[in-house]
């Protein structure tokens, strides 16, 4: 699936014009002539592993170039005219504010500190526009449902959606982190204050102590007891304390809630909206949502459970692509929660075939980061490998800014061995959870190996 995703991407990638707005090329899900900020943002989270063969900067910089005087960056633009495209269900073109998170990932995977300084004014103006457009007097944000990218998920007259407000907290949190990287204390403090303001409101207004869950609010700020996967944006935003998080994670494991065979459905099995056939976002399993939950789990020390869920979801993607030896399937935006296959279409939702912006989050990003378990930071010159237990696995020729590295574990006559190959020096940390072993070593250029028993 990893290799197949890159092949599909190559088929969809448009070669750029060196003097145009896409000097390094671009891709869109469909040949509609429309480029979408949400698609570009989530695609960037796996394009960082392409060694800039498919440059994620090119996609994101296009949207910065279109920013209005008031800070607006619209959700969609017509590539031919360069004009924003608005829809009746999203008249301002609001989208999930993911850009600071994306730029933080860029920094650690591609290692360009100057870029952070250059794009900071765009991010600041963009957030000011979101505040002006969506923030209400109570300090929470109210946006059209289309801006949450949750398809046909039933919202029951939600005025303040927990997923969008948590995404605002994520934007502020990573702006603060960028301030720390740039040693800009004023920036870091200002956005940390915004982050804690939104976090406090979500915890005080959206947390239900009886159900032990976060809910959307109606116009009167009353909680709407309609559970959905969007509540788990709070884990990625580090909003719950350890106690709240444990309640939330327990529901991910509960077979009567979100713990379906294919984790995690957009609404739990206990919901009246749940459909075993998926019906789009009425019980379907959506790779982007699964990615978001898995990344949130890591904030609360649930690496083993997160990895198990990533593997399970990957197998359902594989089984849907190859249902049997005689038949060729495909990849989709939404999958069934209780068996292989694409989720059914439903009113207001058409399941998109081979929707790569979401697919690559699982088949590339989660494969490297959670199934294999590699955490890479180019500025720090570090590669951390977390393994639950010793297995024969690894990755060959992973490109890290013109430095191809290979890290493989296998068992031979001498015991378990990790073979490493690199063109440049970096610091390698191996963490074996089952054996409670952790060791950091400098890895020189060339080939070398280490025996686990000697650690």
C-alpha positions in Angstrom: 0.0 0.0 0.0 2.9 2.3 0.8 4.4 1.9 -2.7 1.0 1.9 -4.4 0.1 5.2 -2.9 3.2 6.9 -4.3 2.4 5.4 -7.8 -1.1 6.7 -7.6 0.2 10.1 -6.5 2.6 10.2 -9.5 -0.4 9.6 -11.8 -2.2 12.6 -10.3 0.7 15.0 -9.9 0.7 17.9 -12.3 4.1 19.2 -13.4 4.5 22.8 -12.4 5.5 25.9 -14.3 8.8 27.2 -13.0 7.6 30.8 -13.3 4.1 30.1 -12.2 2.3 29.6 -8.9 3.2 25.9 -8.7 7.0 25.8 -9.5 7.3 22.3 -8.1 3.9 21.0 -9.3 0.7 20.2 -7.5 -2.1 17.7 -7.3 -5.8 17.7 -6.6 -8.1 14.9 -5.9 -10.2 15.2 -9.0 -9.6 17.1 -12.3 -12.1 19.8 -11.3 -9.7 22.7 -11.7 -10.3 23.5 -8.0 -7.6 23.4 -5.3 -8.7 22.8 -1.8 -6.9 24.0 1.4 -8.0 21.1 3.5 -6.7 18.6 0.9 -3.4 20.4 0.6 -2.9 20.6 4.4 -3.5 16.9 5.1 -1.6 15.8 2.0 1.4 17.8 3.3 1.6 15.5 6.4 2.7 12.6 4.2 4.3 14.5 1.3 7.1 15.5 3.7 8.4 11.9 3.2 8.8 12.2 -0.6 12.3 14.0 -0.3 10.5 16.9 -2.0 9.9 14.9 -5.2 6.4 16.0 -4.5 7.0 19.3 -2.8 4.4 20.0 -0.1 5.6 23.7 0.0 4.3 24.2 -3.5 0.7 23.4 -2.4 0.7 25.4 0.8 2.5 28.4 -0.6 -0.2 28.8 -3.2 -2.7 29.6 -0.5 -0.4 32.1 1.2 0.0 33.8 -2.1 -3.8 34.2 -2.3 -4.3 35.7 1.2 -6.5 38.8 1.2 -5.8 42.1 3.0 -8.0 41.1 5.8 -6.1 37.8 6.3 -8.6 35.6 4.5 -7.4 32.4 3.0 -10.4 30.7 1.4 -11.0 27.0 1.4 -11.0 26.6 -2.4 -9.6 28.5 -5.4 -10.1 28.1 -9.1 -6.7 27.3 -10.5 -7.4 28.8 -14.0 -8.6 32.2 -12.6 -7.0 32.3 -9.2 -10.3 33.4 -7.7 -11.7 32.0 -4.5 -14.7 29.6 -4.8 -17.4 30.0 -2.2 -20.4 27.7 -1.6 -23.8 28.2 -0.2 -23.0 26.0 2.8 -19.6 27.8 3.5 -20.0 31.4 2.3 -16.8 32.7 3.9 -14.7 29.7 2.8 -13.7 28.8 6.3 -11.7 25.6 6.9 -10.1 23.7 9.8 -7.2 25.8 10.9 -4.4 23.3 10.4 -1.6 25.5 8.9 0.5 26.0 12.0 0.4 22.3 12.7 1.5 21.6 9.1 4.3 24.1 9.3 5.5 22.5 12.6 5.6 19.2 10.8 7.5 20.8 7.8 10.1 22.1 10.2 10.9 18.8 11.8 10.7 16.7 8.6 12.4 19.1 6.2 14.3 21.3 8.6 13.9 24.8 7.2 13.9 27.4 10.1 14.0 30.3 7.7 10.6 29.2 6.3 9.0 29.6 9.7 10.1 33.2 9.9 8.9 33.9 6.3 5.4 32.4 6.7 4.7 33.7 10.3 3.0 36.9 9.0 0.6 34.8 6.9 -0.3 32.6 9.8 -0.9 35.6 12.1 -3.2 37.4 9.6 -5.0 34.1 8.9 -5.8 33.5 12.5 -6.9 37.1 13.1 -9.4 36.6 10.2 -10.7 33.4 11.7 -11.2 35.2 15.1 -13.0 38.1 13.3 -15.2 35.7 11.3 -16.0 33.0 13.8 -15.3 33.9 17.4 -18.4 34.8 19.5 -18.7 36.8 22.7 -18.4 33.6 24.8 -14.9 33.0 23.4 -16.0 29.9 21.4 -16.1 29.6 17.6 -19.2 29.1 15.5 -18.7 28.0 11.9 -20.8 26.3 9.1 -20.8 22.5 9.3 -18.9 22.3 6.0 -15.9 23.9 7.7 -15.5 20.9 10.0 -15.1 18.5 7.0 -17.3 15.9 8.6 -19.5 15.2 5.6 -23.0 14.1 6.4 -22.4 13.7 10.1 -25.6 14.6 12.0 -25.1 17.7 14.0 -28.5 18.3 15.7 -28.4 22.1 15.5 -24.9 22.4 16.9 -23.8 26.1 17.1 -20.4 25.5 18.7 -18.8 22.3 17.4 -16.2 20.7 19.6 -14.0 19.6 16.7 -13.6 23.1 15.2 -13.0 24.7 18.6 -10.4 22.0 19.4 -8.7 22.7 16.0 -8.5 26.4 16.9 -6.7 25.3 20.2 -4.3 23.2 18.1 -3.6 26.2 15.8 -2.8 28.4 18.9 -0.7 25.6 20.5 1.5 25.1 17.5 1.9 28.8 16.9 3.2 28.9 20.5 5.6 26.1 19.6 6.8 27.9 16.6 7.4 30.9 18.8 9.6 28.7 21.0 11.6 27.5 17.9 12.2 31.1 16.8 13.0 32.1 20.3 10.2 34.7 20.1 9.0 34.8 23.7 6.2 37.3 23.0 4.7 35.2 20.2 5.0 32.0 22.3 3.3 33.6 25.3 0.5 35.4 23.3 -0.6 32.2 21.6 -0.2 30.1 24.7 -2.7 32.5 26.3 -5.1 32.0 23.5 -4.7 28.3 23.7 -5.4 28.1 27.4 -8.4 30.4 26.9 -10.0 28.0 24.3 -9.0 25.0 26.3 -10.6 26.3 29.5 -13.9 27.0 27.7 -14.0 23.6 26.1 -13.3 21.9 29.4 -15.9 24.0 31.3 -18.6 24.1 28.7 -18.3 21.1 26.5 -17.2 18.3 28.9 -20.1 16.3 30.3 -19.2 14.8 33.7 -22.1 12.4 33.6 -21.4 10.9 30.1 -17.6 11.6 30.5 -17.4 13.0 27.0 -17.1 16.3 25.1 -20.2 17.5 23.2 -21.2 20.2 20.7 -23.2 23.1 22.1 -26.4 24.6 20.8 -27.1 28.3 20.4 -28.1 28.5 24.1 -24.7 26.9 25.1 -26.4 23.6 26.2 -24.6 20.4 25.5 -26.1 18.3 22.6 -25.7 14.6 23.7 -24.7 13.4 20.2 -21.4 11.5 20.4 -19.2 11.7 17.4 -15.5 11.2 16.5 -14.9 14.9 16.3 -14.7 15.0 20.1 -11.3 13.3 19.8 -9.8 16.4 18.3 -9.5 17.3 22.0 -6.8 14.6 22.5 -4.7 16.1 19.7 -5.1 19.5 21.2 -4.0 18.1 24.6 -7.2 19.5 26.2 -8.4 16.7 28.6 -6.5 16.1 31.8 -5.3 12.5 32.4 -8.6 11.5 34.0 -10.8 12.9 31.3 -8.5 11.4 28.6 -8.8 7.9 30.3 -12.6 8.1 30.0 -12.3 9.1 26.3 -9.8 6.4 25.5 -11.9 3.8 27.2 -14.7 4.5 24.8 -12.3 3.9 21.9 -11.8 0.4 23.2 -15.5 -0.3 24.0 -17.1 -2.5 21.3 -20.4 -0.8 22.1 -19.0 2.6 21.4 -16.1 3.4 19.0 -14.2 0.1 19.4 -15.5 -1.5 16.1 -13.5 -4.1 14.2 -12.3 -1.3 11.9 -11.4 1.6 14.2 -12.9 4.2 14.6 -16.4 5.0 13.3 -17.5 8.6 13.0 -20.4 7.9 15.3 -20.4 5.1 18.0 -22.4 1.9 17.8 -24.5 3.3 20.7 -25.7 6.1 18.5 -29.1 6.0 16.8 -27.3 7.3 13.7 -24.9 4.4 13.5 -25.0 2.3 10.3 -23.0 -0.9 9.8 -22.9 -0.1 6.1 -21.2 3.2 6.9 -23.5 5.6 5.2 -20.7 8.1 4.7 -20.0 9.8 8.0 -22.9 8.1 9.8 -20.8 5.3 11.1 -18.2 5.0 8.4 -14.5 4.8 9.2 -12.6 7.8 7.7 -8.8 7.6 7.4 -8.4 11.3 8.3 -10.4 10.8 11.5 -8.4 7.6 12.4 -5.2 9.5 11.8 -6.3 12.3 14.1 -7.4 9.9 16.9 -4.1 8.0 16.7 -2.0 11.1 16.9 -4.1 12.2 19.9 -3.6 8.9 21.6 0.2 9.4 21.5 -0.2 12.6 23.6 -1.5 10.4 26.4 1.1 7.6 26.3 -1.1 5.1 24.4 1.5 4.1 21.7 0.7 0.3 21.8 -3.1 0.8 21.4 -2.6 3.5 18.8 -0.3 1.2 16.8 -2.7 -1.7 17.1 -5.5 0.4 15.7 -3.3 1.8 12.8 -2.5 -1.8 11.8 -6.2 -2.9 12.0 -7.3 0.0 9.9 -4.6 -0.7 7.4 -5.8 -4.3 7.0 -9.3 -3.1 6.2 -7.9 -0.8 3.5 -5.9 -3.7 2.1 -8.9 -6.1 2.2 -11.0 -3.6 0.4 -8.4 -3.1 -2.3 -7.9 -6.9 -2.7 -11.2 -8.5 -1.6 -10.2 -11.8 -3.2 -7.7 -13.3 -5.7 -10.1 -12.8 -8.7 -11.3 -9.3 -8.0 -9.6 -5.9 -7.8 -11.1 -3.4 -5.4 -10.0 0.2 -4.7 -9.4 2.7 -2.0 -12.0 5.1 -0.6 -12.8 8.1 1.6 -15.0 6.1 4.0 -15.0 2.4 5.0 -17.4 0.1 6.7 -16.9 -0.3 10.5 -17.7 -4.0 10.9 -16.2 -5.6 7.8 -14.2 -4.9 4.6 -15.6 -2.7 1.9 -16.4 0.9 1.1 -19.0 2.7 3.2 -22.3 3.1 1.3 -23.2 6.4 -0.2 -25.9 8.3 1.7 -28.0 11.4 1.3 -25.6 14.4 1.1 -22.6 12.1 0.8 -20.8 10.5 -2.2 -17.9 8.2 -1.2 -14.9 9.5 -3.1 -12.8 6.8 -4.8 -9.0 6.8 -4.4 -9.1 10.0 -2.3 -5.3 10.3 -1.8 -5.2 13.2 0.6 -6.7 11.0 3.2 -5.4 7.7 2.1 -1.7 8.8 2.3 -2.2 9.8 5.9 -2.5 6.0 6.7 -0.6 4.2 4.0 2.5 6.6 4.3 2.5 8.7 7.4 1.0 6.2 9.9 3.1 3.4 8.4 6.3 5.2 9.0 5.4 7.0 12.3 3.1 4.5 14.1 3.2 1.0 12.5 7.0 1.0 12.1 7.3 3.6 14.9 9.8 6.2 13.6 9.9 9.8 14.9 12.2 12.0 12.9 13.5 15.5 13.5 16.0 16.9 11.0 16.8 20.1 13.0 17.7 17.9 16.0 19.4 15.3 13.8 17.4 12.6 15.6 15.6 9.4 14.7 13.6 7.7 17.5 12.4 4.2 17.0 9.7 3.0 19.4 8.9 -0.7 19.2 6.4 -2.6 21.3 8.4 -5.8 20.8 11.1 -7.1 18.6 9.8 -7.8 15.1 11.4 -8.1 11.6 10.6 -4.8 10.2 12.0 -1.4 9.2 12.4 0.9 6.2 14.9 1.1 3.4 16.1 4.2 1.6 14.0 6.7 3.5 15.0 10.1 2.1 15.7 12.8 4.7 16.9 15.9 3.0 19.3 14.2 0.6 20.3 11.7 3.3 19.0 8.2 2.6 18.7 6.1 5.7 18.0 2.4 6.2 16.9 1.0 9.5 16.0 -2.7 9.7 15.6 -5.2 12.6 16.0 -8.9 12.1 17.0 -12.0 14.0 20.1 -14.0 13.1 22.5 -16.5 14.8 23.8 -13.7 17.1 20.3 -12.7 18.2 18.2 -9.6 17.4 20.2 -7.1 15.3 19.4 -3.6 14.0 21.2 -2.7 10.8 21.6 0.9 9.9 22.9 2.7 6.9 23.2 6.5 6.4 25.1 9.1 4.4 25.3 11.5 7.4 25.7 11.3 11.1 22.5 11.4 13.2 21.4 10.3 16.7 19.4 7.2 17.0 17.2 6.2 19.9 15.8 2.7 20.2 13.0 2.2 22.7 11.7 -1.4 23.4 8.5 -1.0 25.4 8.0 -4.7 26.3 11.6 -5.0 27.6 11.8 -1.5 29.0 15.0 -0.8 27.2 16.0 2.6 25.8 19.3 3.7 24.3 20.6 6.6 22.3 23.7 6.3 20.1 25.3 8.4 17.5 25.1 6.7 14.1 28.0 7.5 11.8 27.9 7.7 8.0 28.1 4.4 6.2 26.9 1.0 7.5 26.8 -0.2 11.0 24.7 -2.5 13.3 23.8 -3.1 16.9 22.9 -6.1 18.9 19.8 -5.7 21.1 21.1 -8.0 23.7 24.2 -5.8 24.2 22.1 -2.6 24.9 
